Amino acid sequence: MVELIQSLSSGVLLGLLYGIVALSFVVIYRASRVVNLAQGEVLMIGAFLAWMAATSFGLPLFLAIPAALVMSACFGLMIERFVFRPLTGQPIFSIVMASIGLIILLRGATMVIWGPATRPFPQVFPLGGIEIGPIMLNTALLIGGGITIICAEGLHWFFMRTDAGLRLAAVAEDHTTALSMGISVKKSAIVAWVLGATLATVAAIIMLSGSVLGVTAAEIGFRALPVALLGGLESVRGAVLAGIIVGMAEALASTYLDPMTNGALSQISPFILIILVLLIRPQGLFGWKIIERI
């Protein structure tokens, strides 16, 4: 029983970290209707910017992290302006191909600028764990989970209670209708991409704290994509709940099924789960159900 509770607790904390990456998918999709397949690469660039601010620039962490977030916001702005804004109104196939091209471009640029070698990432959060009875909770994951919940509730308030957030919701509903109401689709897309890139960098800092940084950091985005799809690409709170579900499924598979599958099942469990859910509810658990008049 203790093993089960320990596994579920670790899965919840891991799932919350998946959730913050999924939030970066959600905020971009809500305004631009773009599923950025290169979001993992955006996270990777944000991680390298944070590493560069803390090591190459020699800034203390309390200055390096804000500097990295500002640089990441500018990077998200560049992607929106030069990659996806020219594709506004184009077929979805063009946007998908642009995302794939962006994956290749950012990975190649990372190899050229920072090289293929891995490097230690700064220790942002304390090591160790917190004991609650027989259960041990990782301190860094616990802090990261708290940050995820704060970000999710802040974004939910932003989308539901502020004029700027409501404009983003109108743009997500329909670009043509939003334009007819005098809402700037371009400005909304800028806000979404800046938020998306910043959230990806926050996720990178949490997940890589005290770990190793390399090109493989982009895989975090690939593993979080099923979370965003499961929760629904329009739902902020859904991303967090879906992250918890996926994290628990992965933790249980790792504890009980990996010994029988040589560690393979926990790696593919998020994708099995998303396939099963999407067969029943294609818009995800909390996504908007689109009703079209024929």
Secondary structure as GFF3:
##gff-version 3
##sequence-region A 1 294
A	DSSP	alpha_helix	2	32	.	.	.	ID=ss1
A	DSSP	alpha_helix	39	54	.	.	.	ID=ss2
A	DSSP	alpha_helix	61	79	.	.	.	ID=ss3
A	DSSP	pi_helix	80	84	.	.	.	ID=ss4
A	DSSP	three_ten_helix	85	87	.	.	.	ID=ss5
A	DSSP	alpha_helix	92	114	.	.	.	ID=ss6
A	DSSP	beta_strand	119	120	.	.	.	ID=ss7
A	DSSP	beta_strand	129	132	.	.	.	ID=ss8
A	DSSP	beta_strand	135	138	.	.	.	ID=ss9
A	DSSP	alpha_helix	139	161	.	.	.	ID=ss10
A	DSSP	alpha_helix	163	173	.	.	.	ID=ss11
A	DSSP	alpha_helix	175	180	.	.	.	ID=ss12
A	DSSP	alpha_helix	185	208	.	.	.	ID=ss13
A	DSSP	beta_strand	212	213	.	.	.	ID=ss14
A	DSSP	three_ten_helix	215	218	.	.	.	ID=ss15
A	DSSP	alpha_helix	219	231	.	.	.	ID=ss16
A	DSSP	alpha_helix	236	252	.	.	.	ID=ss17
A	DSSP	pi_helix	253	257	.	.	.	ID=ss18
A	DSSP	alpha_helix	258	261	.	.	.	ID=ss19
A	DSSP	alpha_helix	265	280	.	.	.	ID=ss20
###
